[in-house]
Each structure stands twice: as C-alpha cells, then as structure tokens.
C-alpha cells in the first residue's frame, strides 16, 4: 500500500511538536521558575482590549458595582436606598435580585461585533466579581448564572463568540475579595446571617483577617476550573490576591496556568496589581491609572468608560472617544495596553454613551491603527506641555492637546502622533537635527494622500497644519529616516 505523503508529513510534524513540548521546561511553583515567563507577542501587539463588568449588581443599578457590599453598610446611601426601595435586608437581600437578573436581550454576537468595530483585539468578561455570583457554569457553587438568573453560561457563550470573530478571549476573577465583601450584613439583622445562604454570602469576615486555608483552596479550585473549562489566554486578578498568605496559592496557580499554556501551545497573560507577582512573572496592571514614562516590560491600564461605576448604574457619566483615543496613544507610547471597560444593563443591552465612545475609538483606529497595533516604544515616549498622569487611580484630569506628541515605532518607521488636530505648526523638538535622532527622508500623514509641508531644523521638526484632517481626535505622522 502506497503511503500518502501528507499523512507521513502530519505524523512527523506531530512527533516534532510532541518532542518540542517535552523539551520545554515546565514551570515550577516558585518565583525563580516563574520569572522565566515571557509576555506573548499577541499581547504586546494587541494594545487594546475590552473589559466587561456585568452581573447581578446591574439589577439595582444604584451607586456602583459595589452595591452588594454597600447595601449592608449602615449609613451608606446604598443602605438607605435599599430599605426605601426594596425593604429591610432581612426581608429582601442581595440574593433576591438574582431572579430579576434575566439578561433577556443578551446577544453575544452583537456585543463582540461592537467590540471588533471598536478596534479591540481581546475581550475580558468578569467571570466572578466580589459579590460571589459566578457568571459561568461551575461545579463549585450553586450560585451561578447557568443555574440561576439568566440560566445561561455567559462566559462560555462569550468565549465562543469572541473566538468565532477572531479575537482573543480572557476573563477576570475577583473572587478573593469575597472573603470580606458582605461583612456589613453581620452587624445587624440581615439575610447574610441566615445559615441557608452561608454558601453565597460567606465567609463575610473582616478585611484585617487572614483568609482561611479552606477559602484560599476554594479560590485555587475556582481559578483552575476556569482555566480547564474555558482556556482563557488572559487571566486578570484584582488587588487582594497580594495577601501574604496567598503567596503559595499564587505560585501554584501561575505554574499550573503557564504549564497549561504550554500544552495548548498558546501564549497566556496573568494581570496583577501592586506587588502580587514579581515584575518578570506576570504583567502589571494599573487601575484607572498610567505610567509617566516607558516601562521596559509590558504593562496594562484597566479603565472604564463609566466615570462613577464599572457596572451599569443610573446616573453614571462617561468618557468620550477623545479621552479614550489620546490616553490609548499615551499608554501605547510607554509600552502599555489599554483594557477599557463597559457595564451593560441587566437586560444585556449596552448604553448609547458607551457604544458611541467605542465606535468613535474604532473609527480613529481604522485609519491610524498602523501606528498602534504591533508597535513598540521609541527612545522617548513623547514631548509636549501637558503633564501625563502617573500611578494607579490617576485619571488624566488635564486633557492632552495637539501640541502634545507621542512616539511609536514599527521596524524602521517612526510615528509621531499629535494628540489633537493641529491648527498651527506642529513642532517636534526630539526630531530637530541637533537632537541627534537622524535626518528625515520623508513624512506622510496616515489617512491622507495630501502632501505635507515640513522642515527639519536644528532645534525642531516643523510641520504645517492642514485645513481638515482624516479624523480630529489625533493626527499621525509617518516618518522615514535617511539611511
């Protein structure tokens, strides 16, 4: 019988793959081993992702996604609102919102189509927030969206659609904060004290108390279940996993996840805050913040379009596309990514304000994405009169202007990006001849075939303004240097 060359080739390829996999050094649950982690190129190239805070807290839609905690805190506006609207907490507790969480208009395909139009390359739904309600099918808790509320595997449906439309799927876990999240309900007569709901509201301990081994083991099991069942390529953690007692559990999870990635032959990312991981072992994330300059290692900002709440809440105000675009550029120039959050309504619809911001961002990226996706930092992040915010919880209060310039590179090409639409000459001091960064051969503008008028002087590169621009949010100059 004649052997098929294709079959022989496939068998040989499978053998080589197995050989390479066995030769790949497995990660161990210690920092020395985990520091050998390398951030995957897909993450460094992607630059822009979508975060989704959606859960039972979108039903009361009051204050913020911390409603489940605040409604049990005496003296809070949420406590007062809850009693006046729904009755005392021993008669109507947070659990009673679950049947009201119907998600009857939740359409994963529609969501992901919007995210793709926004220019996002990866999507990160919250798998479980501090409230303890899992948005996925789980064998570890009856309190989940598959068995209650929507009766749908929200994370699973999104994962399938995200991959179908060619984006990268990730997820987040905020489970560890549940250790203390509902503790206000222990100070008065509430359903938090009812033993039949202990598996939902508990442990409800004090934040100052070290989590029990049982709770930390449960955290590890839930995280591992998410990895096994959904194969996320990004796993985002909130701040409280930095507890000293969590040290062995963090190491164990990271080693397990990274070794799973070797099996999958896919690069994965763990996002952490503060000091939960050594710099080299995972990817740093700054909540509603930024860095002031270039970081050698890849990093990420997580920010929300909503100013007051990550989840849907009545009266929330929103960032516009101009804010998102200019801050995305600023972040990318410093070797970072932006994970931008939306908070859908309880029925599964996305607000008009968030939709407009996403579509506005996508319109700019359609024209100028060449300077963002797959780019790397230049020698300096940029120049200009507006000081960049720096650190966690540091919003860019003072808006950037057209006189603020940010740089990115791709191969031999330099992109100089004005963070607005210039009406006077654009001056770039870093590209004056005496700065020593090279002599320019040509300059073009992304999205325009109109000829630019420019001059490279000793102290600065001067570029004359256009009367109209492809888009006014920010203008990208493509610069080629003489060889």
Secondary structure, 3 states (H helix, E strand, C coil): CCCCHHHHHHHHHHHHHHHHHHHCCCCCCCHHHHCCCCCCHHHHHHCEEEEECCCCHHHHCCCCCCHHHHCCCCCCHHHHHHHHHHCCCCCCCHHHHHHHCCCCCCCHHHHHHHHHHCCCCEEEEEEECCCCCECCCCCCCCCECCCCCCCCCHHHHHHHHHHHCCCEEEEEECHHHHHHHCHHHHCCCCHHHCHHHHHHHCCCCCCCCCCCHHHHHHHHHHHHHHHHHHCCCEEEECHHHHCHHHHHHHHHHHHHHHHHHHHHCCCCEEEECCCCCCHHHCEEEEECCECCCCCCCCEEEEEECECCCCCCCCCCCECCHHHHHHHHHHHHCCCEEEEEEECCCCCCCCCHHHHHHHHHHHHHHHHHHHHCCCCECCCCCEECCCCCCCECCCCCCCCCCCCCEEEEEECCEEEEEECCCCCCCEEEHHHCHHHCCCCEEEEEECCCCCCCCEEECCCCEEECCCCCCCCCCCEEEEEEECC
